[in-house]
């Protein structure tokens, strides 16, 4: 596993032990970051890498100009691998490592006041036609150790954090309803220029978006599908510059 371009090109990354992580392939990564470069989202970006594993996507973003990255993963081995990689690259000061499940981390983030209404609306979205059954349909409780998404209680007048770019590469068995609910919680931490990249199995259905979000581009690479997500209402000329659905 290595960084493929930018300031740290060629640097090898420490991978967490065990077989629970699924690194994004170089082919997918190269295409993904080419698209992100085209959107102009990488330079000086505040990045969030959810289900981070070794941190490969977050570190690739930093190599290409991102300012800082928050890495989130509940596995201790992943947190240790990210810490080792940050130290190896000499960018400890620009990274935050959260050994936490994604739900708990997102629950701890203060949502900016202007996003409060949209946040509560998106969390109330039921997940469309997904029934919670089948290979990709387990509920949030079953996959995330009983952590249930509830209405936030910490919305206040303080300034919350905004992420310019979010990578979300959950385990493929994570249920579609759970993915939708996590995206709903995440939507309050974005602005109109933010991009969320969701990686899923190409055989799985396209993620159902909460009320505040929409998929503006998708691309498949064999067994991997990438979905590019933004807040609804982004200027039409920006959204129209992206192909709606592509395959490779």
C-alpha positions in Angstrom: 0.0 0.0 0.0 1.5 3.3 -1.1 0.8 6.9 -1.9 0.6 7.3 -5.6 1.0 11.0 -6.3 1.9 14.4 -4.7 4.4 15.4 -2.0 4.6 12.0 -0.5 4.5 10.0 -3.7 5.9 6.5 -3.4 5.7 6.4 0.4 4.6 3.0 1.7 1.9 2.9 4.4 1.6 0.6 7.3 -1.5 -1.6 7.1 -3.4 -2.7 10.2 -3.1 -6.3 11.0 -5.9 -8.8 10.3 -8.2 -9.1 7.3 -11.0 -6.7 8.2 -9.6 -3.8 6.2 -10.2 -3.3 2.4 -7.6 -0.9 0.9 -8.8 1.1 -2.1 -6.9 -0.2 -5.1 -4.4 2.1 -6.9 -6.5 2.0 -10.0 -9.6 3.3 -8.2 -7.6 5.7 -6.1 -5.9 7.2 -9.2 -9.2 7.8 -11.0 -10.9 9.1 -7.8 -8.2 11.7 -7.1 -8.1 12.8 -10.7 -11.8 13.6 -10.4 -11.3 15.4 -7.1 -8.5 17.4 -8.6 -10.9 18.4 -11.4 -13.5 19.6 -8.8 -10.8 21.7 -7.1 -11.7 20.4 -3.7 -8.3 19.2 -2.5 -6.2 22.3 -2.0 -6.2 23.4 1.7 -9.1 21.0 2.4 -10.3 20.0 5.8 -10.8 16.2 5.2 -12.7 13.5 7.1 -11.7 9.9 6.5 -14.5 7.6 8.0 -13.8 3.9 8.4 -10.2 4.9 7.8 -8.4 1.6 7.9 -4.7 2.5 7.2 -5.7 6.0 6.3 -4.7 5.6 2.7 -7.4 8.0 1.3 -6.7 10.7 3.9 -3.0 10.5 3.4 -3.3 10.6 -0.4 -5.4 13.8 0.0 -2.8 15.4 2.2 -0.1 14.4 -0.3 -2.1 16.3 -2.9 -2.6 19.5 -0.9 -5.2 18.9 1.8 -4.5 20.9 5.0 -5.6 18.5 7.6 -7.4 15.1 8.1 -9.5 13.6 10.8 -9.3 9.8 10.7 -12.0 7.8 12.3 -12.0 4.0 12.9 -13.2 1.9 15.8 -10.5 -0.7 15.4 -7.4 -0.2 17.6 -5.2 -1.7 15.0 -6.3 0.9 12.4 -5.8 3.8 14.8 -2.2 2.5 15.5 -1.6 2.1 11.8 -2.8 5.7 11.0 -0.7 7.0 13.9 2.4 5.2 12.6 1.8 6.5 9.0 1.3 10.1 10.2 4.6 9.9 12.1 6.4 8.3 9.2 5.3 11.1 6.8 6.0 13.8 9.4 2.5 15.2 9.4 1.4 14.3 12.9 0.5 18.0 13.5 -2.0 18.0 10.6 -3.9 14.8 11.6 -6.4 13.9 14.3 -6.9 10.2 15.0 -10.2 9.2 16.6 -10.4 5.6 17.9 -14.2 5.6 17.8 -17.1 4.2 15.9 -18.4 6.6 13.2 -21.8 7.2 14.9 -20.2 8.3 18.2 -17.7 10.5 16.4 -20.4 12.2 14.3 -22.6 12.6 17.4 -19.7 14.4 19.1 -19.4 17.1 16.4 -21.2 20.3 16.8 -23.5 21.1 13.9 -23.4 24.8 12.8 -26.7 26.6 13.6 -27.6 27.2 10.0 -27.6 23.4 9.3 -29.8 22.5 12.3 -33.2 22.2 10.5 -31.7 20.3 7.6 -29.9 18.0 9.9 -33.1 17.0 11.9 -35.0 16.6 8.6 -32.4 14.2 7.2 -32.2 12.1 10.3 -35.9 11.6 10.1 -35.6 10.1 6.6 -36.6 6.4 6.7 -34.2 5.1 4.0 -36.7 4.8 1.1 -37.4 1.3 -0.1 -34.6 -0.5 1.8 -36.3 -3.0 4.2 -33.3 -3.9 6.4 -33.2 -7.4 5.1 -30.7 -9.3 3.0 -26.9 -9.2 2.6 -26.6 -5.4 2.6 -29.7 -4.7 4.7 -28.7 -5.3 8.3 -29.9 -2.5 10.6 -27.6 0.0 12.3 -28.0 -1.7 15.6 -26.7 -5.1 14.3 -23.6 -3.7 12.7 -22.5 -0.8 15.0 -22.7 -2.6 18.4 -26.1 -1.2 19.3 -25.3 2.4 18.6 -28.6 4.0 17.6 -28.9 7.3 15.8 -31.0 9.6 17.8 -32.0 13.3 17.4 -29.0 15.5 18.3 -29.2 17.3 21.7 -26.2 19.5 21.3 -27.3 21.9 18.5 -26.5 25.4 19.8 -25.4 28.8 18.6 -21.7 28.0 18.6 -19.7 27.5 15.4 -19.5 23.9 14.3 -16.9 22.2 12.1 -17.3 22.0 8.3 -15.5 19.3 6.3 -14.6 20.1 2.6 -14.1 16.5 1.6 -15.3 13.3 3.3 -14.3 9.7 2.4 -16.8 7.1 3.6 -15.6 3.5 2.9 -17.8 1.4 5.3 -17.6 -2.4 5.4 -19.6 -3.9 2.6 -21.9 -5.8 5.0 -23.0 -2.5 6.6 -26.7 -2.2 5.9 -28.1 0.3 3.4 -30.3 1.9 6.0 -27.3 2.4 8.3 -25.4 4.0 5.4 -28.3 6.4 4.8 -28.5 7.3 8.5 -24.8 8.0 8.8 -25.0 10.3 5.7 -27.9 12.1 7.3 -25.9 12.7 10.4 -22.9 13.8 8.3 -24.9 16.3 6.2 -24.9 18.9 9.0 -21.1 19.0 8.8 -20.9 20.0 5.1 -21.3 23.2 3.1 -22.4 23.8 -0.5 -18.9 23.2 -1.8 -18.3 20.0 0.2 -18.0 16.6 -1.5 -18.6 13.2 0.1 -17.2 10.1 -1.6 -19.0 6.8 -0.7 -17.3 3.5 -1.7 -19.6 0.5 -1.9 -19.7 -2.9 -3.7 -20.8 -2.5 -7.3 -23.4 -5.3 -6.7 -25.0 -3.3 -3.9 -27.8 -0.8 -4.7 -27.0 2.8 -5.0 -27.1 4.3 -1.5 -30.4 6.0 -0.6 -29.7 9.6 0.2 -31.2 11.4 3.2 -33.3 14.5 2.4 -30.4 17.0 2.4 -28.1 15.1 0.1 -27.9 13.9 -3.5 -25.6 11.8 -5.7 -24.3 13.9 -8.5 -21.9 11.4 -10.0 -21.1 7.7 -9.8 -18.5 5.5 -11.3 -17.8 1.8 -11.2 -14.5 -0.1 -11.3 -15.2 -3.9 -11.4 -16.3 -4.8 -7.9 -16.1 -1.2 -6.6 -18.6 1.6 -7.0 -17.9 5.2 -6.1 -20.7 7.7 -5.4 -20.0 11.5 -5.3 -22.4 13.2 -2.9 -23.2 16.8 -2.2 -25.8 18.9 -0.4 -28.9 19.6 -2.5 -29.0 23.0 -4.1 -25.4 23.3 -5.4 -25.2 25.8 -8.2 -26.4 24.1 -11.4 -23.4 25.0 -13.5 -21.1 23.1 -11.1 -23.3 20.0 -10.9 -23.9 19.9 -14.7 -20.1 19.7 -15.3 -20.1 16.2 -13.9 -21.3 13.1 -15.8 -24.3 11.6 -13.9 -23.4 7.9 -14.2 -20.3 6.5 -15.7 -18.8 3.0 -15.8 -15.4 1.6 -16.4 
